[in-house]
Amino acid sequence: METSLKAVALVCSLKASPAESSSDLIARQVLDELGTHGVTGETLRIADYDVRPGVDDDMGDGDQWPQILDRIREADVLVLSTPTWLGNPSSIAQRVLERLDAQLSSTDDEGRPAMFGKVAVVAVVGNEDGAHKIVADMFQGLNDIGFTIPAQGCTYWNNEAMNPIDYKDLDETPSAVAGTISTLSANAAHLARLLGAEQYPAT
């Protein structure tokens, strides 16, 4: 019997709730697919929180990053979802990586970086080019911090250039996007179970 896993999706839309968000939609689609592999999850829209700039776990003065960090610590799988702005991830996505940077100096009881053993996947939406670069940048940052990236651990949707249609406005999910969501979810759950059964060695 498959063991139960937890996921948390950080939605890095510039729009706070309850505004409709393509980044939120694709994150929920990833969580739904993860659910078919025994992974329960929740979404956190970062724009709903007061996340201060900085590279410490708690920047004080009402900073709400610590409560988000607690959810990441509890999760086996991190889903990072971002829109594309001027060919780059949102400023909120970049802030998430900056705040996660503090985890490089946080360790478990055996001295491993705190995020070792956690899996991370990325979802990108936008009506302009940039998804491949964004995925590469996000993967590099997440890997540096200690997350493990599964094979084909991303999904994205880009509309044709200069076309204002958003992902959330599509009548149905394109088959290619549904396929990549299915693959990343299966591989993420598989990898998370492997790491849960046998953690990286302490150095």
Contacts in CASP RR format, 6 or more apart in sequence:
PFRMAT RR
TARGET T0000
AUTHOR 0000-0000-0000
METHOD contacts of the structure
MODEL  1
METSLKAVALVCSLKASPAESSSDLIARQVLDELGTHGVTGETLRIADYD
VRPGVDDDMGDGDQWPQILDRIREADVLVLSTPTWLGNPSSIAQRVLERL
DAQLSSTDDEGRPAMFGKVAVVAVVGNEDGAHKIVADMFQGLNDIGFTIP
AQGCTYWNNEAMNPIDYKDLDETPSAVAGTISTLSANAAHLARLLGAEQY
PAT
2 37 0 8 1.000
2 38 0 8 1.000
2 189 0 8 1.000
2 193 0 8 1.000
3 193 0 8 1.000
4 38 0 8 1.000
4 39 0 8 1.000
4 40 0 8 1.000
5 37 0 8 1.000
5 38 0 8 1.000
5 39 0 8 1.000
5 40 0 8 1.000
5 76 0 8 1.000
5 77 0 8 1.000
5 189 0 8 1.000
5 192 0 8 1.000
5 193 0 8 1.000
6 39 0 8 1.000
6 40 0 8 1.000
6 41 0 8 1.000
6 74 0 8 1.000
6 75 0 8 1.000
6 76 0 8 1.000
6 77 0 8 1.000
7 31 0 8 1.000
7 34 0 8 1.000
7 39 0 8 1.000
7 40 0 8 1.000
7 41 0 8 1.000
7 42 0 8 1.000
7 75 0 8 1.000
7 76 0 8 1.000
7 77 0 8 1.000
7 78 0 8 1.000
7 79 0 8 1.000
7 188 0 8 1.000
8 41 0 8 1.000
8 42 0 8 1.000
8 43 0 8 1.000
8 44 0 8 1.000
8 71 0 8 1.000
8 72 0 8 1.000
8 74 0 8 1.000
8 75 0 8 1.000
8 77 0 8 1.000
8 78 0 8 1.000
8 79 0 8 1.000
9 27 0 8 1.000
9 28 0 8 1.000
9 30 0 8 1.000
9 31 0 8 1.000
9 41 0 8 1.000
9 42 0 8 1.000
9 43 0 8 1.000
9 44 0 8 1.000
9 78 0 8 1.000
9 79 0 8 1.000
9 80 0 8 1.000
9 81 0 8 1.000
10 43 0 8 1.000
10 44 0 8 1.000
10 46 0 8 1.000
10 68 0 8 1.000
10 72 0 8 1.000
10 78 0 8 1.000
10 79 0 8 1.000
10 80 0 8 1.000
10 81 0 8 1.000
10 96 0 8 1.000
11 21 0 8 1.000
11 23 0 8 1.000
11 24 0 8 1.000
11 27 0 8 1.000
11 43 0 8 1.000
11 44 0 8 1.000
11 45 0 8 1.000
11 46 0 8 1.000
11 81 0 8 1.000
12 23 0 8 1.000
12 46 0 8 1.000
12 47 0 8 1.000
12 80 0 8 1.000
12 81 0 8 1.000
12 82 0 8 1.000
12 83 0 8 1.000
12 89 0 8 1.000
12 90 0 8 1.000
12 92 0 8 1.000
12 93 0 8 1.000
12 96 0 8 1.000
13 19 0 8 1.000
13 21 0 8 1.000
13 22 0 8 1.000
13 23 0 8 1.000
13 24 0 8 1.000
13 45 0 8 1.000
13 46 0 8 1.000
13 47 0 8 1.000
13 81 0 8 1.000
13 82 0 8 1.000
13 83 0 8 1.000
13 90 0 8 1.000
13 92 0 8 1.000
14 47 0 8 1.000
14 83 0 8 1.000
14 85 0 8 1.000
14 90 0 8 1.000
14 91 0 8 1.000
14 92 0 8 1.000
15 21 0 8 1.000
15 45 0 8 1.000
15 47 0 8 1.000
16 45 0 8 1.000
16 47 0 8 1.000
16 48 0 8 1.000
17 45 0 8 1.000
17 47 0 8 1.000
17 48 0 8 1.000
20 168 0 8 1.000
21 45 0 8 1.000
21 83 0 8 1.000
21 168 0 8 1.000
22 83 0 8 1.000
22 125 0 8 1.000
22 126 0 8 1.000
22 157 0 8 1.000
22 166 0 8 1.000
22 167 0 8 1.000
22 168 0 8 1.000
23 81 0 8 1.000
23 82 0 8 1.000
23 83 0 8 1.000
23 90 0 8 1.000
23 123 0 8 1.000
23 125 0 8 1.000
24 43 0 8 1.000
24 45 0 8 1.000
24 81 0 8 1.000
25 125 0 8 1.000
25 167 0 8 1.000
25 168 0 8 1.000
26 81 0 8 1.000
26 123 0 8 1.000
26 125 0 8 1.000
26 155 0 8 1.000
26 157 0 8 1.000
26 167 0 8 1.000
26 177 0 8 1.000
26 181 0 8 1.000
27 43 0 8 1.000
27 79 0 8 1.000
27 81 0 8 1.000
27 123 0 8 1.000
28 43 0 8 1.000
29 173 0 8 1.000
29 178 0 8 1.000
29 181 0 8 1.000
30 79 0 8 1.000
30 81 0 8 1.000
30 121 0 8 1.000
30 123 0 8 1.000
30 155 0 8 1.000
30 181 0 8 1.000
30 184 0 8 1.000
30 185 0 8 1.000
31 39 0 8 1.000
31 41 0 8 1.000
31 42 0 8 1.000
31 43 0 8 1.000
31 79 0 8 1.000
33 181 0 8 1.000
33 182 0 8 1.000
33 185 0 8 1.000
34 41 0 8 1.000
34 77 0 8 1.000
34 79 0 8 1.000
34 185 0 8 1.000
34 188 0 8 1.000
34 189 0 8 1.000
35 41 0 8 1.000
35 185 0 8 1.000
36 185 0 8 1.000
37 185 0 8 1.000
37 186 0 8 1.000
37 189 0 8 1.000
37 190 0 8 1.000
38 189 0 8 1.000
39 76 0 8 1.000
39 77 0 8 1.000
39 185 0 8 1.000
39 188 0 8 1.000
39 189 0 8 1.000
39 192 0 8 1.000
41 75 0 8 1.000
42 71 0 8 1.000
44 68 0 8 1.000
44 71 0 8 1.000
46 68 0 8 1.000
46 92 0 8 1.000
46 95 0 8 1.000
46 96 0 8 1.000
47 92 0 8 1.000
49 64 0 8 1.000
49 65 0 8 1.000
49 67 0 8 1.000
49 68 0 8 1.000
50 62 0 8 1.000
50 63 0 8 1.000
50 64 0 8 1.000
51 63 0 8 1.000
51 64 0 8 1.000
51 65 0 8 1.000
51 68 0 8 1.000
51 92 0 8 1.000
51 95 0 8 1.000
51 96 0 8 1.000
51 99 0 8 1.000
52 59 0 8 1.000
52 60 0 8 1.000
52 61 0 8 1.000
52 62 0 8 1.000
52 63 0 8 1.000
52 65 0 8 1.000
53 59 0 8 1.000
53 95 0 8 1.000
53 98 0 8 1.000
54 98 0 8 1.000
54 99 0 8 1.000
55 98 0 8 1.000
55 99 0 8 1.000
55 101 0 8 1.000
55 102 0 8 1.000
56 102 0 8 1.000
57 65 0 8 1.000
57 66 0 8 1.000
57 69 0 8 1.000
57 99 0 8 1.000
57 102 0 8 1.000
57 106 0 8 1.000
58 65 0 8 1.000
58 66 0 8 1.000
59 65 0 8 1.000
65 99 0 8 1.000
69 99 0 8 1.000
72 78 0 8 1.000
72 100 0 8 1.000
72 115 0 8 1.000
72 118 0 8 1.000
73 114 0 8 1.000
75 118 0 8 1.000
76 118 0 8 1.000
76 119 0 8 1.000
76 192 0 8 1.000
76 195 0 8 1.000
76 196 0 8 1.000
77 118 0 8 1.000
77 119 0 8 1.000
77 120 0 8 1.000
77 121 0 8 1.000
77 188 0 8 1.000
77 189 0 8 1.000
77 192 0 8 1.000
78 118 0 8 1.000
78 119 0 8 1.000
78 120 0 8 1.000
78 121 0 8 1.000
78 142 0 8 1.000
78 147 0 8 1.000
79 120 0 8 1.000
79 121 0 8 1.000
79 122 0 8 1.000
79 123 0 8 1.000
80 93 0 8 1.000
80 96 0 8 1.000
80 120 0 8 1.000
80 121 0 8 1.000
80 122 0 8 1.000
80 123 0 8 1.000
80 138 0 8 1.000
80 142 0 8 1.000
81 122 0 8 1.000
81 123 0 8 1.000
81 124 0 8 1.000
81 125 0 8 1.000
82 89 0 8 1.000
82 90 0 8 1.000
82 92 0 8 1.000
82 93 0 8 1.000
82 122 0 8 1.000
82 123 0 8 1.000
82 124 0 8 1.000
82 125 0 8 1.000
82 134 0 8 1.000
82 138 0 8 1.000
83 89 0 8 1.000
83 90 0 8 1.000
83 124 0 8 1.000
83 125 0 8 1.000
83 126 0 8 1.000
84 124 0 8 1.000
84 125 0 8 1.000
84 126 0 8 1.000
84 127 0 8 1.000
84 128 0 8 1.000
84 129 0 8 1.000
84 130 0 8 1.000
84 131 0 8 1.000
84 134 0 8 1.000
84 158 0 8 1.000
85 91 0 8 1.000
86 128 0 8 1.000
87 128 0 8 1.000
87 129 0 8 1.000
87 130 0 8 1.000
87 133 0 8 1.000
87 134 0 8 1.000
88 130 0 8 1.000
88 133 0 8 1.000
88 134 0 8 1.000
88 137 0 8 1.000
89 124 0 8 1.000
89 134 0 8 1.000
89 137 0 8 1.000
89 138 0 8 1.000
93 138 0 8 1.000
97 138 0 8 1.000
97 141 0 8 1.000
97 142 0 8 1.000
97 145 0 8 1.000
100 115 0 8 1.000
100 142 0 8 1.000
100 145 0 8 1.000
101 145 0 8 1.000
103 113 0 8 1.000
103 114 0 8 1.000
103 115 0 8 1.000
103 145 0 8 1.000
103 146 0 8 1.000
104 113 0 8 1.000
104 144 0 8 1.000
104 145 0 8 1.000
104 146 0 8 1.000
106 113 0 8 1.000
106 114 0 8 1.000
107 113 0 8 1.000
107 114 0 8 1.000
108 114 0 8 1.000
108 116 0 8 1.000
110 202 0 8 1.000
111 202 0 8 1.000
111 203 0 8 1.000
112 199 0 8 1.000
112 200 0 8 1.000
112 202 0 8 1.000
112 203 0 8 1.000
113 145 0 8 1.000
113 146 0 8 1.000
115 145 0 8 1.000
115 146 0 8 1.000
115 147 0 8 1.000
116 146 0 8 1.000
116 148 0 8 1.000
116 199 0 8 1.000
116 200 0 8 1.000
117 146 0 8 1.000
117 147 0 8 1.000
117 148 0 8 1.000
117 192 0 8 1.000
117 195 0 8 1.000
117 196 0 8 1.000
117 199 0 8 1.000
117 200 0 8 1.000
118 146 0 8 1.000
118 147 0 8 1.000
118 148 0 8 1.000
118 192 0 8 1.000
118 195 0 8 1.000
119 147 0 8 1.000
119 148 0 8 1.000
119 149 0 8 1.000
119 150 0 8 1.000
119 188 0 8 1.000
119 191 0 8 1.000
119 192 0 8 1.000
119 195 0 8 1.000
120 139 0 8 1.000
120 142 0 8 1.000
120 147 0 8 1.000
120 148 0 8 1.000
120 149 0 8 1.000
121 149 0 8 1.000
121 150 0 8 1.000
121 153 0 8 1.000
121 154 0 8 1.000
121 155 0 8 1.000
121 184 0 8 1.000
121 185 0 8 1.000
121 188 0 8 1.000
122 134 0 8 1.000
122 135 0 8 1.000
122 138 0 8 1.000
122 139 0 8 1.000
122 142 0 8 1.000
122 153 0 8 1.000
122 154 0 8 1.000
122 155 0 8 1.000
123 154 0 8 1.000
123 155 0 8 1.000
123 156 0 8 1.000
123 181 0 8 1.000
124 130 0 8 1.000
124 131 0 8 1.000
124 134 0 8 1.000
124 135 0 8 1.000
124 154 0 8 1.000
124 155 0 8 1.000
124 156 0 8 1.000
124 157 0 8 1.000
124 158 0 8 1.000
125 156 0 8 1.000
125 157 0 8 1.000
125 158 0 8 1.000
125 166 0 8 1.000
125 167 0 8 1.000
126 157 0 8 1.000
126 158 0 8 1.000
126 159 0 8 1.000
126 166 0 8 1.000
126 167 0 8 1.000
127 158 0 8 1.000
127 159 0 8 1.000
127 160 0 8 1.000
127 163 0 8 1.000
127 164 0 8 1.000
127 165 0 8 1.000
127 166 0 8 1.000
128 158 0 8 1.000
128 159 0 8 1.000
128 161 0 8 1.000
129 158 0 8 1.000
129 161 0 8 1.000
130 158 0 8 1.000
131 156 0 8 1.000
131 157 0 8 1.000
131 158 0 8 1.000
132 156 0 8 1.000
134 156 0 8 1.000
135 154 0 8 1.000
135 156 0 8 1.000
139 149 0 8 1.000
139 154 0 8 1.000
142 149 0 8 1.000
143 149 0 8 1.000
148 191 0 8 1.000
148 195 0 8 1.000
150 184 0 8 1.000
150 187 0 8 1.000
150 188 0 8 1.000
150 190 0 8 1.000
150 191 0 8 1.000
151 187 0 8 1.000
152 180 0 8 1.000
152 183 0 8 1.000
152 184 0 8 1.000
152 187 0 8 1.000
153 183 0 8 1.000
153 184 0 8 1.000
153 187 0 8 1.000
153 188 0 8 1.000
154 180 0 8 1.000
154 184 0 8 1.000
155 177 0 8 1.000
155 179 0 8 1.000
155 180 0 8 1.000
155 181 0 8 1.000
155 184 0 8 1.000
156 177 0 8 1.000
156 180 0 8 1.000
157 167 0 8 1.000
157 174 0 8 1.000
157 177 0 8 1.000
159 165 0 8 1.000
159 166 0 8 1.000
159 167 0 8 1.000
173 181 0 8 1.000
END
